[in-house]
């Protein structure tokens, strides 16, 4: 029941508790069913005259129910991507468990009506278990990649072309070879609802999750849609959300099967056999059997039917069903659609159906200064520190919603980048031009180096601390525009540091965690030496006023990887430009927010597909949405670099 109710909810719940609950339920579900089958077979092996005991005969009918249970719910077939790779083990389990269940059934066969109860349940159980294995195999990396490969294309017939060339040359023609571009079909932008558009693009862009490349035509179709004048930020991100929702269903649920004709047949046969077993049980004479055994059998039957019906209701409330209904316009489909809406509203009020959400729409936050202040206030024994560290790592998670203003900024900045040959903007942001002011040039150099020269993880920490220092200087600014820019910058700053600390595998390789702990250690030294520092505001105020006339590297060398005082220099440079370069606060925070969007897009583009796929089961990541949006805008290396559709032709004279 836990897997059924929470399986689909993990798509939009990012808290750690749901991962732990589902992990325990996922592992224990198969274990309980396997142990129960073992107990039944052991009891059969130990018995001599028990095979004809009516109560034992009824108990033996529970074996196919356990097989049905091993098939798992539709809402979660794999807890993680690695489970898909273990489909051969599941296939072996199906064979072994089916043999055990069949053994228990045959040993108790007496030809009584109660034996007939097990036959339809065997059929339903094998179908359900078979569905699970088929889905796991389909979602495994090798099979999924093979299914995405295009049909073999030998290209133009070279031998035939050369035969024609030779024959014409022998006839005395002067021949030259020219090229022409074969016509390509570019999709017209009909601007249907987001569900139809997402369905169209999903068929192509799901290849990114198999680490395959896309064609120039795919790029043109996508760019023409996402860069269209009528395209809004809301619709662009909605299309991305639906695509990633489809991808989650494909990798972690039975959606790929149950929305096919074969899946519909399997579902019909499974439900029909379960109902048939229920009818058989009600019709037979139950007087020879104990009340407890009858109650358990009835409970198993009703539970199986209820779960099948619930699975159908969840199926009807999915995007896949909504898409299918919208493509088939007839009175019956309209009736089903209205019934579907009524059903969703009814069950939604009882919290039995998952919410109509496709991801958490939130980002985790981690702040270096807050972390250091918290460590100072909660410092205790080694055991207490260890417990606090484990809770922080695996349980606590500070989440903030992603505002539409931030999505708008990301979308607009990526649209501009997609029309440029060089998507990095730091050189443009910090170009020194022809200014003769030495101090001003020095500040521009500091800003440019913080983006261009240093490692990626170093850039994150530099700008994270600098953003904090500037935030506590400008937090009382009354301008709504500045407040929005500050909010966006802080949100992305804390988000990328969270990825650096908690999910380093999603960022470009480096020594980010070493650099983070060294920076924390240096910050703790500053905070502990000054007892009057009790909050982040005071800590940032002290750091900003530090004398940084001599570069930290000249004093500390390369022993420590801390960037604390380099970040102070960066923050001071930003403030100097605001004072001396006629920048207002808005321009400064526009620069900071632009840098954070660039760092976010850089991280998204360099994160491997399997890590993006992994995060889909943990509430989703903004990084993944930006990655797919960048691919749609053509800002990716997963497009063909060739002469496209050029073809050769003979020119005769």
Secondary structure by P-SEA (a helix, b strand, c coil): cccccccccccccccaaaaaaaaaaaaaaaaaaaaaaaaaaaaaaacccccccaaaaaaaaaaaaaaaaaccccccccccaaaaaaaaaaaaaaaaaaaaaaaaaaaacccccccccaaaaaaaaaaaaaaaaaaaaaacaaaaaaaacccccccccaaaaaaaaaaaaaaccbbbbbbbbcbbbbbccccccaaaaaaaaaaccccccccccccaaaaaaaaaaaacccccaaaaaaaaaaaaaaaaaaccccccccccaaaaaaaaaaaaaaaaaaaaaaacccccccaaaaaaaaaaaaaaaaaaaaaaaaaaacaaaaaaaaacccaaaaaaaaaaaaaaaaaaaacccccccccccbbbbbbaaaaaaaaaaacccaaaaaaaaaaaaccbbbbbbbcaaaaaaaaaaaaaaaaccccccccccccccccccaaaaaaaaaaaaacccccaaaaaaaaaaaaaaaaaaccccccaaaaaaaaaaaaaaaaaaaaaccccccccccaaaaaaaaaaaaaaaaaaaccccccaaaaaaaaaacccccccccccccccccaaaaaaaaaaaaaaaaccccccaaaaaaaaaaaaaaaaaaaaaaccaaaaaaaccccccaaaaaaaaaaaacccccccccccccbbbbbcc
